Amino acid sequence: MKVHHLNCGTMHAPGSMFVCHVLLIEAGTGLVLVDTGYGLLDCADPRRIGPLRHLLRPALRVEETAAHQIEQLGFHREDVRHIVTTHFDFDHIGGLADFPHAQVHVTAAEVQGAVSAPTRSERFRYRSCQWAHDPKLVEYSPDGVAWRGFTAARELTDIAPGIVLISLPGHTRGHAGIAVDAGERWILHCGDAFYLRGAVDGRTPVPTSVTASAMVSAFNYRQMRANRERLAELHQRGEPDLLMVSAHDPVLLTRAQRGQATDS
């Protein structure tokens, strides 16, 4: 599988500049996206994002959308057959409607929290307009299969061998990481399990505002912190066949892009 690392949304949040790191996978069954970042409808009507847009200040450039970048690579939007989501926050699924025929793969817990919205904070958090086009949701409850020390994982063989959904709850009720076998290495997209690399590398300072944001936005901060500690242990082992990225760290995105387009 060939993996492209895309920035599908630049944000100028307090204390840091964030990206929306999206994976585009060329699989035998068609194109697969891991998250979408912001979409064309967000660019056309920023009110769709909700009031948090005033805090995150997304650039909302059409040229940054996954739809535009896929076409620039010579593909068609219809080539995207599957979208695997880390979670349903608006900056991760804003582009779902740009690919209306794609199946959307997500944990059952995330569907419960986002679509059913059983708590007041979740009703505020999610933007139902982003799935108003009624996408086909394929739900999973990862359990029983281990992946590099994480005990709740599920290989998505219906999409392609080598794409693994890993339960990493905490940031949201059903948050997940997505591991992709890119040949000589695995890529682990950690979503928002951590925002910036300093949370796992133990060296790079993380702005106080970013740490506070992670705490405030967490559905269950204790779970999030426990999973972040496990990710830090994995990162610090320095396994040569593993590349860890998060959804929002611009340095990790740049590093991945420099070594991108690996084939298996």
C-alpha positions in Angstrom: 0.0 0.0 0.0 1.2 3.5 -0.8 0.5 6.1 1.9 0.3 9.8 1.3 0.4 12.3 4.3 -1.9 15.3 3.7 -2.6 18.4 5.7 -6.3 18.9 5.4 -6.7 21.9 7.6 -4.4 24.5 9.2 -5.5 26.0 12.5 -4.1 28.9 14.5 -5.2 27.9 18.0 -3.9 29.8 21.1 -0.3 28.9 21.8 0.3 26.7 18.7 -0.3 26.2 15.0 -2.0 22.9 14.3 -2.5 20.8 11.2 -5.1 18.2 10.3 -2.9 15.2 9.4 -4.8 12.8 7.1 -3.6 9.6 5.6 -4.5 8.7 2.0 -3.9 5.0 1.3 -3.8 3.5 -2.1 -5.2 0.0 -1.4 -6.1 -2.8 -3.8 -9.8 -2.1 -3.1 -9.5 1.7 -4.0 -8.5 4.7 -2.0 -8.8 4.8 1.8 -8.7 7.9 4.0 -7.8 8.0 7.6 -9.9 11.0 8.8 -10.8 13.8 6.3 -9.9 17.1 8.1 -12.1 20.0 7.0 -14.2 19.7 3.9 -15.5 21.8 1.0 -18.8 22.5 2.8 -16.8 23.9 5.8 -15.0 26.2 3.4 -18.2 27.4 1.9 -20.0 28.0 5.2 -17.7 28.2 8.3 -20.8 28.3 10.6 -21.1 24.6 10.0 -18.2 24.1 12.3 -19.8 25.8 15.2 -18.6 28.3 17.8 -15.2 26.6 18.4 -14.1 28.0 15.0 -13.5 31.3 16.7 -11.0 29.6 19.1 -9.3 27.3 16.6 -9.3 29.8 13.7 -9.1 27.3 10.9 -7.8 28.7 7.6 -10.5 26.8 5.6 -8.7 26.8 2.2 -10.3 24.7 -0.6 -6.8 23.6 -1.7 -6.2 22.0 1.7 -9.3 19.8 1.5 -8.8 16.1 0.9 -11.2 16.3 -2.1 -8.9 18.9 -3.8 -5.7 17.2 -3.0 -6.9 13.8 -4.2 -7.9 15.3 -7.5 -4.5 17.0 -7.7 -2.9 13.6 -7.3 -4.8 12.4 -10.4 -7.6 10.5 -8.7 -11.3 11.1 -8.6 -13.4 11.6 -5.4 -15.3 8.5 -6.3 -12.1 6.5 -5.9 -12.4 6.9 -2.2 -14.2 3.7 -1.1 -13.5 3.8 2.6 -12.9 6.4 5.4 -11.6 5.2 8.7 -12.1 7.7 11.4 -10.2 8.2 14.6 -13.3 10.0 16.0 -16.1 12.3 15.0 -14.8 15.8 16.1 -15.6 18.3 13.4 -11.9 18.9 12.4 -11.6 15.1 11.6 -14.8 14.4 9.6 -15.6 17.8 8.0 -14.9 16.2 4.6 -17.2 13.2 4.9 -19.8 14.7 2.6 -17.2 15.2 -0.1 -17.1 11.4 -0.5 -20.8 10.4 -0.2 -20.4 6.9 -1.5 -17.6 6.0 0.8 -18.2 3.6 3.8 -17.3 5.3 7.1 -15.6 3.0 9.6 -15.8 4.0 13.3 -16.0 2.4 16.7 -19.5 1.7 18.0 -18.7 3.7 21.1 -18.0 6.8 19.0 -21.3 6.4 17.1 -23.1 6.1 20.5 -21.4 9.3 21.7 -21.7 11.4 18.6 -24.8 10.3 16.8 -26.9 9.3 19.8 -25.4 12.2 21.8 -26.4 10.9 25.3 -24.6 13.6 27.3 -24.9 17.4 27.3 -21.2 17.8 26.5 -21.4 15.5 23.6 -24.4 17.3 22.2 -22.3 20.5 22.2 -19.2 18.8 20.9 -20.4 17.1 17.7 -21.9 18.7 14.6 -24.6 16.5 13.2 -24.6 18.4 9.9 -21.4 16.6 9.1 -23.2 13.3 8.7 -26.5 14.7 7.4 -25.9 13.1 4.0 -26.5 9.8 5.8 -23.2 8.0 5.1 -23.0 4.2 5.6 -21.5 3.7 9.0 -19.6 0.5 9.7 -19.2 0.1 13.4 -16.6 -1.9 15.4 -16.0 -2.9 19.0 -12.3 -3.7 18.9 -11.4 -6.3 21.5 -9.3 -9.4 22.0 -6.6 -8.9 19.5 -3.3 -7.3 20.5 -1.2 -4.9 18.5 2.2 -3.8 20.0 0.9 -4.0 23.5 -2.6 -2.6 22.9 -5.0 -5.3 23.7 -8.2 -4.0 21.9 -7.5 -3.9 18.2 -9.3 -5.1 15.1 -7.8 -5.6 11.6 -10.1 -4.2 9.0 -9.6 -7.0 6.5 -12.8 -6.1 4.6 -11.0 -3.0 3.5 -7.5 -4.3 3.2 -5.0 -6.5 5.2 -2.7 -4.3 7.2 -5.2 -1.6 8.4 -5.8 -2.0 12.1 -8.3 -0.1 14.3 -7.0 0.3 17.9 -9.2 1.4 20.7 -7.8 4.5 22.4 -10.7 6.0 24.3 -10.4 9.1 26.4 -10.3 12.1 24.1 -13.8 11.0 23.1 -15.9 8.1 24.1 -14.9 5.9 21.2 -11.6 7.5 20.1 -9.3 5.1 18.1 -5.8 5.0 16.6 -5.3 3.6 13.1 -2.2 1.5 12.2 -1.3 1.0 8.6 1.2 -1.5 7.2 3.2 0.6 4.6 5.8 -2.0 3.8 9.1 -1.5 5.5 7.3 0.2 8.4 4.0 0.6 10.1 2.4 4.1 10.5 0.4 4.6 13.7 -2.0 7.5 13.4 -2.8 8.3 17.0 -5.6 10.9 16.2 -6.0 13.1 19.3 -4.6 10.7 21.8 -1.9 13.3 22.0 -1.8 16.7 20.3 1.9 17.5 20.1 5.0 15.2 20.1 6.2 16.5 23.4 3.5 14.5 25.1 5.2 11.3 24.1 8.8 12.1 23.4 9.5 13.5 26.9 11.8 16.2 25.5 9.8 18.8 23.5 8.0 21.4 25.6 4.2 21.5 25.2 2.6 24.9 25.6 0.4 25.2 28.8 -2.5 26.2 26.6 -2.3 23.0 24.6 -2.1 20.8 27.8 -5.1 22.7 29.2 -7.0 22.2 26.0 -6.4 18.4 26.0 -7.7 18.2 29.6 -10.8 20.4 28.9 -11.8 18.6 25.7 -11.3 15.0 27.0 -14.4 12.9 27.5 -12.4 10.9 30.1 -9.1 12.5 30.9 -7.9 9.5 33.1 -8.4 7.2 30.1 -6.7 9.6 27.8 -3.7 10.0 30.1 -3.3 6.2 30.5 -3.3 5.7 26.7 -0.9 8.6 26.2 1.5 7.0 28.7 1.3 3.7 26.8 1.9 5.5 23.5 4.9 7.3 25.2 6.3 3.9 26.2 5.9 2.7 22.6 7.5 5.8 21.2 10.5 5.6 23.6 11.2 2.0 22.6 12.3 3.5 19.2 11.1 0.6 17.1 12.7 1.2 13.7 9.7 -0.2 11.8 7.2 2.2 13.4 6.3 5.8 12.6 4.0 7.4 15.1 2.0 10.6 14.2 -0.8 12.6 15.7 -3.5 14.4 14.0 -2.3 17.9 14.8 1.5 18.1 15.2 3.0 20.0 12.2 6.5 18.7 12.8 5.4 15.1 12.8 3.5 15.8 9.5 6.6 17.3 7.9 8.8 14.4 9.0 6.3 11.9 7.6 6.0 13.7 4.3 9.7 13.7 3.8 9.7 9.9 4.0 6.3 9.3 2.5 5.1 7.2 -0.5 6.3 3.9 0.8 5.0 0.8 -1.0 4.3 -2.7 0.1 
